[in-house]
Amino acid sequence: MLKKGWMVLCAAAVIVIIALSACEPAVPDWEQRDSYIMVTDTSSNIFIIDDAGDLIATVLPLKDSMTGIRIPCFVDASKGIAFLSQEKPDYPFTLYVTDRSAKKLTHFDGLVPFHMDGSPAEPYLIYTTSASSSRIWIMRTDDPDAESNYLFSGLKAYCKAIDDSVTIKEVYRPGFSPDGDKVAFVTLGKYTTVDNEGKIISLVRTDIGVADTGGSGYYLATGGLKDEESLPLFSQWLDVCWSYDGRWIFAVKGNASIEEVYAFDTQTDSLYFVDAEYLGSYYYFCPSPLDSTIALGTNVTRHADVYMTYFTNDHALAYSVSSRLSNKGYYFQPDWAPGGE
């Protein structure tokens, strides 16, 4: 009898637990969209909006004494968000990855990317650790014990324009292709040649490099261009990103704001200077994963927002159709990624 009573009690307890679980509200998911735009106030909030500026969700990833959100980016078809934050106010900024609900927060202690980009298809993150680095790193974001690996380091690449190899000394601002299979970046390379007097001299050139995410298949996309026809030397770069269809690779030059944008056509191997005089008002350059729309972000306190423009067939940005997504004044650090279940 006592044993039977205990079994009844256990069964009742299980029923209560199940009932309580059923009453617990489910974690709300984001409204389904073909793409999402992410912005942050850099303090504690990440806002998910659509391309009309409508708010879809607010993500609050910070726990306990954490403070600050820096350089957030989507990973894995917007299923996750990578960002830098401080564990405590006097601690350095290190890498965190959260899911959409902000209930699962993973800390990659000691990892401090200078620039990073998330894969639009897989849980991978690529990053560099300084403004001018000789290495690009790649890591999984769904495994807190996963080690980062070199995408490449110290490579030599054939350059058609000089019919010789270029030794890659520095790489800047890597960005994933739309399918997540490739990575593009700006390179500073060194090579030797013989001058008119027969002396061996060293020269440098700047190119757009492309590699598979496994580190193979590396080549200079602009390697067919003469030195003076390729990207400008000794410049600072804000970003390297792709158009939605993978045809165009954009190299964004600047420091405190955008100074110039170069567009490389992967179909014709041609490099174009993007004609847009107003770009100096912006800092962030985010192509849509769906069409030729470009999101431009400002970086000025109390005036930060996201504006929309379009990349046209004549290699220019259509300023006449530029529009502002909101009047919030604190929408910093935008990122744009494809939607996902």
N, C-alpha and C positions, 0 to 999 in steps of 0.2 A: 504493500500500500504506500509506504513511504517512497519507494523507488518510483512507483507510478505517479505519485503526486509531484515528485521532482521533475519527471518528464513533462507533466502538464505545465509546470511552472516555467520550464525552459522553453516549451513551445509558445507559451504566452509571451515570454520575453522576446523571442524571435519575432513574433507578430508585431509587438510594440515597436521594435527596432525598424522593421520593414515599413510600418506605418509612418514612423517619424522620418525615415528616409524619403518616403513618397511625398511627405509634406514639405521637405526641404526644397527651396526654390532652385531650379536648374541655373547653371551659369549662363547668362544671356550671351548669345553669339552676335556678331555684327550682322546687320542687314546685308544680304547678299548683293554684291556689286561686281561688275567686270574688273574694276580696279579700285584701289584705295589710295588716298593721299594722307600722309601722316605729317603732323606738325607738333611742335612742343612749345611750352612757355619757358623752357630751359630750367624751370624750378622743380616742379613735381608732376606736371600733367602732360600726357600725350593725347592729342586729339586726332581722331580718325574722321576724315571728311571725304565727300565725293567730289567729282569734278565740277559740281555746281556750287560748292562751298557749304553744303548742308552737313551738319554734324551727324555722324553715324554712331560714334562711341567715344567715351573718355576712358583712357587706360591710366590707372594709378599704380605704377609698378614699384614704387619705393617702399621699403620696409624699415621699421624701427627708426634708427638715427640717420638713415641714408639721406643724402642731399644732392640736388642737381641732376640734370639730364643733358648729356652732350652727344652730338653726332649720331642720333638714332637712325637706324635703317631697318627696313623689312628683310626678313629671311624666309625662304621656303614658301613661296607664293603667298606672302603676307600672313602666314600662320604664326610667325614669331616676330619679335622686335629685339634687335641688339642695340645697346646704348652704353655709354660710359656714365658712371656715377661714383660718388664718394660713399664709402661705408659709414664714415663719420665725417663731420665737417672739416677736420684737420687732416683727413686721409687723402691720398692721391686718387685721381679718377681711374677706375679700372672697369673691365668689361663685365656687363650683365646681359642676360638674354631672358626675356619673359614671353609667356604665351599670351594669347589674346585677352584672356580673363584676368591676367596679372596674378593669378593664384600660384603659378609655377614660375619661380624666379631662380635662375641659375647664375652663380657668381663664378667667374673665371679669374680667381685671385692672382694678382701680379701681372696680368695681361693688360697692356696699355697701348692700344692702337692709336696711331696718329691719324690715319685715314682708313676707312673700312667700307665695304659694300657687301650686301647680302645677296645670295643666289635667288633668282626669281622662280626656281624650280625645286631646289633641294635645300636641306638644312646646312648649308655651307656659308662660311664667311671668309672673305679675303681681306687682307689688311697689310699696311706698312707701319713701321714703328717710329718713323721720323719723316721730316719734310723731304729729305733726300736720302733714299735708302737704296742699297744694292740688291735687296731681297724683297720678294712678295711672299707672304705667308697665306696658307689656306688651312681651315680647321672646320670640324663639325661643331654645330651649336646644340645638338641634341644629346651630347655626351660630355658631362663635366670633367671626365677623366681623359678625354681625347687630347692628343698632343697636336700642336701645330706643325705643319710640314712646309718646306720650301716649295713654292710653286716653281721657282727657279732661283738660281744665285750664280752670278759671275759668268753668264753665258756669252758666247760669241755668236753672232748672227750674220748671215750673208747679206750684203747690200748690193743690189743690182747696179745702182748708180755709180759706184766706185769699183765694181767687179772685184770685191774683196770682203773680208770679214770685218765687222765692227765689234769691239769689246764693250759690252754694256757696263757702264760705271754706276749709273743711277737710274732709278725708276720712280715714277710719280703716279699717284692717284688711280689705282687699278679699279676697273668696273666690269661687272658681268655682262655678257651678251644676253639678249632676250630669252634664249633657250637655256641659259645657264651653262652651256658647254665650253664657252670661251671667255677669256679675260683680255681686255684692252688696257693700255697704259701708255704714258709718255716715257721715252727713254732718252738718256744722254749717253752717247757712245763715242769711243775713241778709236782712231785708226791711223795708220802710217801711210805715207805716200812719198814720192820723190818730186822735189821742186824742179824749176827750170835749170838750176845749177847742178843738179844731180845729187843734192843733199836729201837725206831722209828726214822728213818732218812729221810731227804728230798733229792731227787735226781732230776736231770733234764735230758731231752733228746731233740734232734732235729729231726723233722719229716717234711715230705711233707704233708700238709693238703689240703683237697679239700672240697668245698662247692658249693651248687647251688647258682645262682645269686640272688635268693630270700632270701638267708641266711639260708635255711634249708638243710637237708641232709649232714651235716658236718661230716667228718670222717678223720682219720689219714691214708693216703694211705700207709705209711711205718710202720703202727702200729703193723704189724706182725713181725717186725724185732727186735732183741735184741738191747739194747742201743748202743753197740759197732758196730753193723752192720748197723745202720741207719746213717744219715748225721752227720758230725763232729760237736762237740759242740763249742759254742762261736766263730763262724766264721762270717765273713762279706760276704754278698751275693749281687751279681750284678743283677741277674734276675732269674725269674722262668717262663718257657715257655713250650709250647706243640709242639709235632710233628704234621704234617698236618692231620694225621688220628686219633689223640687223643690217640694213644697207649702209647707214651712216654711222660713223664714229665721231663724236664731238670731243674736241680737246678745248677746255675752258681755261683761258689764261687770266691771271689776276692775282691780287693780294687782298686789299681791303674790300674790293668789289671786282666785278667782272670787267676786264679790260678788252679782251678780244676772244672770239670763238672761231675755231677752225673746224670745218666739217670735211671728213674724208669719205669719199664714195668708194665703197668696197667693190662695186660692180665695174667701175672704170679706172680705179686706182688714181683718182684725181683728188687734190686737196683744194678746198675753197675757203676763203675768208668770209665769214658770215657778216653780212651787211646789216648792222643794227646800232645806230648811234646812241640809243638810249640805254644800252646794257650796263653802263656805269652806275646806274641806280640800283643794281641788283647784285646779289652775291651767290645765290643758288640757282642752278640750271638743271631742271628735272624733266626729261622727255617722258611723255605718256607711254605706257606699255601697250596702248591700243591703237593710236593714230599719231598724226603729225603735231599734236598739241605739245607745247612746252610750258611747264610751270616755272615761273621765275620768283625767287624769294628774296625779300629784303632782309637786311641785317642791322637795322637801326632801332635802338630802343624807343619804344612807344609808337613806332611806325612800322613794325614788322608785319608783313602780310604776304600773301601769295597771289600772283598775277598770272593770267593765261595768255599765251601768244601762240603762233603757229610757224612751223618751219615750211617754207614754200619751195616750189620746184626750181626757182631761180636762186637758191642757196641764200635766202634771206629770212629774217623773222618779220612776220606781218604785224607791225606795231599798230596799225589802224584797227585791228580787231582784238587788241589786248584788253583784258577785263580783270577786275579785282574780285577775288573770291569772297572777301569779307572786309569788315572794318574793325576787326578785333584789336589790331595794334600790337599783338603779342604772338603771332603765328610765325615762329622761327623754324629753321632747319627742316624744310620739307623733304619728303621722300615719296616716290610714286611707284607703286608695284601692282602686278596683276592680282585680281581677286582669287579667292580659293575657298573651298568648303571648310 
